[in-house]
Amino acid sequence: MTSTGAFSLRAAAARNNADWCASVCRSHGIPSTFGGTAWWSSLRTPPYYPDAVTLHQDAVPAAVLARLDTASPGCTVKDSFAACDLTASGFVELFDARWVHRPAERPAPGASALRARRVSTAARLHDWQLAWHGGGQAPDVFRPALLHDPAVLVLAFHEGEEFLGGVVLNRSAGLVGLSNLFAVDGIDADVVRSSAITAAADRFPGLPLVGYEHGDDLAGALDAGFAVLGALRIWLHDS
């Protein structure tokens, strides 16, 4: 892959992620805006979701931040190209990660060890969200309106009737984002990831996969045939 090709894919991955963030915001009735170099919401976004995602490495931090609510706690920015230094504006780096890409021509792992089932009801989404959170009181993130978004597919993975993990797939122009992958306690996350790749190939044939990972999840993605496209940073306003 050429550096130009990797940059183009990185920009496409950032746009796909912003599309997913916009879908989550819509499900909460929160408006958001796509500009030439960034996506943003002037209202606080749901837990774990950024208030802005840069879409181009030349995004001007001051222009992005001027559109955000930095007065109340929790403002976050996804710096998709690790190109912005927001410390002077009162932000601290929360974590860094890597955009990843799995080419469409790379074969899927084959027959899935787990059965993929589309989450299609509010009750099943509730159970999915509890498992995604790891039990306890789950934050209000995934709302039933997401299940009616034509670009979004929430999947649960089963062995027989036993629920073992899940993933979200979201389609945008020419590719599919893979996010929120999880395995329930005691289940190998690599098995769920392999099943997610196969499910994506079945439902979106011929389209590459993108996402972002860090830590052990990044190592697992690389072992599953993903390649790194570049770095990103998540910034949190230190209010």
Contacts in CASP RR format, 6 or more apart in sequence:
PFRMAT RR
TARGET T0000
AUTHOR 0000-0000-0000
METHOD contacts of the structure
MODEL  1
MTSTGAFSLRAAAARNNADWCASVCRSHGIPSTFGGTAWWSSLRTPPYYP
DAVTLHQDAVPAAVLARLDTASPGCTVKDSFAACDLTASGFVELFDARWV
HRPAERPAPGASALRARRVSTAARLHDWQLAWHGGGQAPDVFRPALLHDP
AVLVLAFHEGEEFLGGVVLNRSAGLVGLSNLFAVDGIDADVVRSSAITAA
ADRFPGLPLVGYEHGDDLAGALDAGFAVLGALRIWLHDS
1 9 0 8 1.000
1 227 0 8 1.000
6 229 0 8 1.000
6 230 0 8 1.000
9 99 0 8 1.000
9 101 0 8 1.000
9 208 0 8 1.000
9 210 0 8 1.000
9 229 0 8 1.000
10 80 0 8 1.000
10 81 0 8 1.000
10 99 0 8 1.000
10 229 0 8 1.000
10 230 0 8 1.000
11 55 0 8 1.000
11 56 0 8 1.000
11 80 0 8 1.000
12 172 0 8 1.000
12 173 0 8 1.000
12 174 0 8 1.000
12 175 0 8 1.000
12 210 0 8 1.000
13 80 0 8 1.000
13 99 0 8 1.000
13 101 0 8 1.000
13 175 0 8 1.000
13 177 0 8 1.000
13 210 0 8 1.000
13 211 0 8 1.000
13 212 0 8 1.000
13 229 0 8 1.000
14 53 0 8 1.000
14 54 0 8 1.000
14 55 0 8 1.000
14 78 0 8 1.000
14 80 0 8 1.000
14 81 0 8 1.000
14 99 0 8 1.000
14 232 0 8 1.000
15 55 0 8 1.000
15 172 0 8 1.000
15 173 0 8 1.000
16 170 0 8 1.000
16 172 0 8 1.000
16 175 0 8 1.000
16 176 0 8 1.000
16 177 0 8 1.000
16 210 0 8 1.000
16 211 0 8 1.000
17 53 0 8 1.000
17 78 0 8 1.000
17 80 0 8 1.000
17 177 0 8 1.000
17 179 0 8 1.000
17 210 0 8 1.000
17 211 0 8 1.000
17 212 0 8 1.000
18 34 0 8 1.000
18 39 0 8 1.000
18 53 0 8 1.000
18 55 0 8 1.000
19 151 0 8 1.000
19 170 0 8 1.000
19 172 0 8 1.000
20 152 0 8 1.000
20 168 0 8 1.000
20 170 0 8 1.000
20 177 0 8 1.000
20 179 0 8 1.000
21 32 0 8 1.000
21 39 0 8 1.000
21 45 0 8 1.000
21 49 0 8 1.000
21 50 0 8 1.000
21 53 0 8 1.000
22 32 0 8 1.000
22 34 0 8 1.000
22 39 0 8 1.000
23 146 0 8 1.000
23 149 0 8 1.000
23 151 0 8 1.000
23 152 0 8 1.000
23 170 0 8 1.000
24 45 0 8 1.000
24 46 0 8 1.000
24 49 0 8 1.000
24 141 0 8 1.000
24 142 0 8 1.000
24 146 0 8 1.000
25 31 0 8 1.000
25 32 0 8 1.000
25 41 0 8 1.000
25 45 0 8 1.000
25 46 0 8 1.000
25 49 0 8 1.000
26 32 0 8 1.000
26 145 0 8 1.000
26 149 0 8 1.000
27 142 0 8 1.000
27 143 0 8 1.000
27 144 0 8 1.000
27 145 0 8 1.000
27 146 0 8 1.000
27 149 0 8 1.000
28 46 0 8 1.000
28 143 0 8 1.000
30 41 0 8 1.000
30 43 0 8 1.000
30 45 0 8 1.000
30 46 0 8 1.000
31 41 0 8 1.000
31 42 0 8 1.000
31 43 0 8 1.000
32 39 0 8 1.000
32 40 0 8 1.000
32 41 0 8 1.000
32 45 0 8 1.000
33 39 0 8 1.000
33 40 0 8 1.000
33 41 0 8 1.000
33 42 0 8 1.000
33 67 0 8 1.000
34 55 0 8 1.000
35 55 0 8 1.000
36 55 0 8 1.000
36 56 0 8 1.000
37 54 0 8 1.000
37 55 0 8 1.000
37 56 0 8 1.000
37 58 0 8 1.000
37 59 0 8 1.000
37 60 0 8 1.000
37 63 0 8 1.000
37 64 0 8 1.000
38 52 0 8 1.000
38 53 0 8 1.000
38 54 0 8 1.000
38 55 0 8 1.000
38 56 0 8 1.000
38 59 0 8 1.000
38 63 0 8 1.000
38 64 0 8 1.000
39 52 0 8 1.000
39 53 0 8 1.000
39 55 0 8 1.000
40 51 0 8 1.000
40 52 0 8 1.000
40 53 0 8 1.000
40 64 0 8 1.000
40 67 0 8 1.000
40 68 0 8 1.000
41 51 0 8 1.000
41 52 0 8 1.000
41 68 0 8 1.000
42 67 0 8 1.000
42 68 0 8 1.000
42 69 0 8 1.000
43 69 0 8 1.000
44 51 0 8 1.000
44 69 0 8 1.000
44 72 0 8 1.000
44 74 0 8 1.000
44 75 0 8 1.000
45 51 0 8 1.000
45 76 0 8 1.000
46 139 0 8 1.000
46 140 0 8 1.000
46 141 0 8 1.000
47 139 0 8 1.000
47 140 0 8 1.000
47 141 0 8 1.000
48 139 0 8 1.000
48 141 0 8 1.000
49 76 0 8 1.000
49 141 0 8 1.000
50 76 0 8 1.000
50 77 0 8 1.000
50 78 0 8 1.000
50 234 0 8 1.000
51 68 0 8 1.000
51 69 0 8 1.000
51 75 0 8 1.000
51 76 0 8 1.000
51 77 0 8 1.000
52 64 0 8 1.000
52 65 0 8 1.000
52 67 0 8 1.000
52 68 0 8 1.000
52 76 0 8 1.000
52 77 0 8 1.000
52 78 0 8 1.000
53 77 0 8 1.000
53 78 0 8 1.000
53 80 0 8 1.000
54 64 0 8 1.000
54 77 0 8 1.000
54 78 0 8 1.000
54 79 0 8 1.000
54 80 0 8 1.000
54 81 0 8 1.000
54 83 0 8 1.000
54 84 0 8 1.000
55 80 0 8 1.000
56 81 0 8 1.000
57 81 0 8 1.000
57 83 0 8 1.000
58 83 0 8 1.000
59 81 0 8 1.000
59 83 0 8 1.000
59 84 0 8 1.000
61 84 0 8 1.000
61 85 0 8 1.000
61 86 0 8 1.000
61 89 0 8 1.000
62 89 0 8 1.000
64 77 0 8 1.000
64 84 0 8 1.000
65 77 0 8 1.000
65 86 0 8 1.000
65 89 0 8 1.000
68 75 0 8 1.000
68 77 0 8 1.000
69 75 0 8 1.000
70 89 0 8 1.000
70 237 0 8 1.000
70 239 0 8 1.000
71 239 0 8 1.000
72 239 0 8 1.000
73 237 0 8 1.000
73 239 0 8 1.000
74 236 0 8 1.000
74 237 0 8 1.000
74 239 0 8 1.000
75 236 0 8 1.000
75 237 0 8 1.000
75 239 0 8 1.000
76 94 0 8 1.000
76 234 0 8 1.000
76 235 0 8 1.000
76 236 0 8 1.000
76 237 0 8 1.000
77 84 0 8 1.000
77 86 0 8 1.000
77 91 0 8 1.000
77 234 0 8 1.000
77 235 0 8 1.000
78 232 0 8 1.000
78 233 0 8 1.000
78 234 0 8 1.000
78 235 0 8 1.000
79 86 0 8 1.000
79 232 0 8 1.000
79 233 0 8 1.000
79 234 0 8 1.000
79 235 0 8 1.000
80 99 0 8 1.000
80 232 0 8 1.000
81 231 0 8 1.000
81 232 0 8 1.000
82 96 0 8 1.000
82 230 0 8 1.000
82 231 0 8 1.000
82 232 0 8 1.000
82 233 0 8 1.000
84 233 0 8 1.000
84 235 0 8 1.000
86 235 0 8 1.000
89 237 0 8 1.000
90 237 0 8 1.000
90 238 0 8 1.000
91 235 0 8 1.000
91 236 0 8 1.000
91 237 0 8 1.000
91 238 0 8 1.000
92 235 0 8 1.000
92 236 0 8 1.000
92 238 0 8 1.000
93 233 0 8 1.000
93 234 0 8 1.000
93 235 0 8 1.000
93 236 0 8 1.000
94 233 0 8 1.000
94 234 0 8 1.000
94 235 0 8 1.000
94 236 0 8 1.000
95 214 0 8 1.000
95 233 0 8 1.000
95 234 0 8 1.000
96 214 0 8 1.000
96 231 0 8 1.000
96 232 0 8 1.000
96 233 0 8 1.000
96 234 0 8 1.000
97 212 0 8 1.000
97 213 0 8 1.000
97 214 0 8 1.000
97 218 0 8 1.000
97 231 0 8 1.000
97 232 0 8 1.000
97 233 0 8 1.000
97 234 0 8 1.000
98 212 0 8 1.000
98 213 0 8 1.000
98 214 0 8 1.000
98 218 0 8 1.000
98 228 0 8 1.000
98 229 0 8 1.000
98 230 0 8 1.000
98 231 0 8 1.000
98 232 0 8 1.000
99 210 0 8 1.000
99 211 0 8 1.000
99 212 0 8 1.000
99 228 0 8 1.000
99 229 0 8 1.000
99 230 0 8 1.000
99 231 0 8 1.000
99 232 0 8 1.000
100 210 0 8 1.000
100 211 0 8 1.000
100 212 0 8 1.000
100 213 0 8 1.000
100 218 0 8 1.000
100 221 0 8 1.000
100 222 0 8 1.000
100 226 0 8 1.000
100 227 0 8 1.000
100 228 0 8 1.000
100 229 0 8 1.000
101 208 0 8 1.000
101 209 0 8 1.000
101 210 0 8 1.000
101 211 0 8 1.000
101 226 0 8 1.000
101 227 0 8 1.000
101 229 0 8 1.000
102 197 0 8 1.000
102 208 0 8 1.000
102 209 0 8 1.000
102 210 0 8 1.000
102 224 0 8 1.000
102 225 0 8 1.000
102 226 0 8 1.000
102 227 0 8 1.000
103 208 0 8 1.000
103 227 0 8 1.000
104 206 0 8 1.000
104 207 0 8 1.000
104 208 0 8 1.000
106 225 0 8 1.000
108 197 0 8 1.000
108 198 0 8 1.000
108 200 0 8 1.000
108 201 0 8 1.000
108 202 0 8 1.000
109 194 0 8 1.000
109 195 0 8 1.000
109 197 0 8 1.000
109 198 0 8 1.000
109 224 0 8 1.000
110 198 0 8 1.000
111 198 0 8 1.000
112 157 0 8 1.000
112 194 0 8 1.000
112 195 0 8 1.000
112 198 0 8 1.000
112 199 0 8 1.000
113 159 0 8 1.000
113 191 0 8 1.000
113 194 0 8 1.000
113 195 0 8 1.000
114 157 0 8 1.000
114 158 0 8 1.000
114 159 0 8 1.000
114 164 0 8 1.000
114 165 0 8 1.000
114 191 0 8 1.000
114 192 0 8 1.000
114 195 0 8 1.000
115 157 0 8 1.000
115 158 0 8 1.000
115 159 0 8 1.000
115 160 0 8 1.000
116 155 0 8 1.000
116 156 0 8 1.000
116 157 0 8 1.000
116 195 0 8 1.000
116 196 0 8 1.000
116 198 0 8 1.000
116 199 0 8 1.000
116 202 0 8 1.000
117 155 0 8 1.000
117 156 0 8 1.000
117 157 0 8 1.000
117 158 0 8 1.000
118 153 0 8 1.000
118 154 0 8 1.000
118 155 0 8 1.000
118 156 0 8 1.000
119 125 0 8 1.000
119 128 0 8 1.000
119 147 0 8 1.000
119 154 0 8 1.000
119 155 0 8 1.000
119 156 0 8 1.000
120 147 0 8 1.000
121 144 0 8 1.000
121 147 0 8 1.000
122 144 0 8 1.000
122 147 0 8 1.000
124 156 0 8 1.000
125 142 0 8 1.000
125 143 0 8 1.000
125 144 0 8 1.000
125 146 0 8 1.000
125 147 0 8 1.000
125 154 0 8 1.000
127 163 0 8 1.000
128 142 0 8 1.000
128 154 0 8 1.000
128 156 0 8 1.000
128 166 0 8 1.000
129 138 0 8 1.000
129 141 0 8 1.000
129 142 0 8 1.000
130 136 0 8 1.000
130 138 0 8 1.000
131 163 0 8 1.000
131 165 0 8 1.000
131 166 0 8 1.000
131 182 0 8 1.000
131 184 0 8 1.000
132 138 0 8 1.000
132 142 0 8 1.000
132 166 0 8 1.000
132 180 0 8 1.000
132 182 0 8 1.000
133 139 0 8 1.000
134 182 0 8 1.000
134 184 0 8 1.000
134 185 0 8 1.000
142 154 0 8 1.000
146 152 0 8 1.000
146 154 0 8 1.000
147 154 0 8 1.000
151 170 0 8 1.000
151 171 0 8 1.000
151 172 0 8 1.000
152 168 0 8 1.000
152 169 0 8 1.000
152 170 0 8 1.000
153 168 0 8 1.000
153 169 0 8 1.000
153 170 0 8 1.000
153 171 0 8 1.000
153 203 0 8 1.000
154 166 0 8 1.000
154 167 0 8 1.000
154 168 0 8 1.000
155 166 0 8 1.000
155 167 0 8 1.000
155 168 0 8 1.000
155 169 0 8 1.000
155 196 0 8 1.000
155 199 0 8 1.000
156 163 0 8 1.000
156 165 0 8 1.000
156 166 0 8 1.000
157 163 0 8 1.000
157 164 0 8 1.000
157 165 0 8 1.000
157 166 0 8 1.000
157 167 0 8 1.000
157 192 0 8 1.000
157 195 0 8 1.000
157 196 0 8 1.000
158 164 0 8 1.000
163 184 0 8 1.000
164 183 0 8 1.000
164 184 0 8 1.000
164 187 0 8 1.000
164 191 0 8 1.000
164 192 0 8 1.000
165 182 0 8 1.000
165 183 0 8 1.000
165 184 0 8 1.000
165 187 0 8 1.000
165 192 0 8 1.000
166 180 0 8 1.000
166 181 0 8 1.000
166 182 0 8 1.000
166 183 0 8 1.000
166 192 0 8 1.000
166 196 0 8 1.000
167 178 0 8 1.000
167 179 0 8 1.000
167 180 0 8 1.000
167 181 0 8 1.000
167 182 0 8 1.000
167 192 0 8 1.000
167 196 0 8 1.000
167 199 0 8 1.000
168 178 0 8 1.000
168 179 0 8 1.000
168 180 0 8 1.000
169 176 0 8 1.000
169 177 0 8 1.000
169 178 0 8 1.000
169 196 0 8 1.000
169 199 0 8 1.000
169 200 0 8 1.000
169 203 0 8 1.000
169 204 0 8 1.000
170 176 0 8 1.000
170 177 0 8 1.000
170 179 0 8 1.000
171 177 0 8 1.000
171 204 0 8 1.000
171 207 0 8 1.000
174 207 0 8 1.000
174 208 0 8 1.000
175 207 0 8 1.000
175 208 0 8 1.000
175 209 0 8 1.000
175 210 0 8 1.000
176 200 0 8 1.000
176 204 0 8 1.000
176 207 0 8 1.000
176 208 0 8 1.000
176 209 0 8 1.000
176 210 0 8 1.000
177 209 0 8 1.000
177 210 0 8 1.000
177 211 0 8 1.000
178 196 0 8 1.000
178 197 0 8 1.000
178 200 0 8 1.000
178 209 0 8 1.000
178 210 0 8 1.000
178 211 0 8 1.000
179 211 0 8 1.000
181 189 0 8 1.000
181 192 0 8 1.000
181 193 0 8 1.000
181 196 0 8 1.000
181 217 0 8 1.000
182 189 0 8 1.000
182 192 0 8 1.000
183 189 0 8 1.000
183 191 0 8 1.000
183 192 0 8 1.000
189 217 0 8 1.000
189 220 0 8 1.000
190 220 0 8 1.000
190 223 0 8 1.000
190 224 0 8 1.000
193 220 0 8 1.000
193 221 0 8 1.000
193 224 0 8 1.000
194 224 0 8 1.000
197 209 0 8 1.000
197 224 0 8 1.000
200 207 0 8 1.000
200 209 0 8 1.000
209 226 0 8 1.000
210 229 0 8 1.000
212 232 0 8 1.000
213 220 0 8 1.000
213 221 0 8 1.000
213 226 0 8 1.000
218 228 0 8 1.000
222 228 0 8 1.000
END
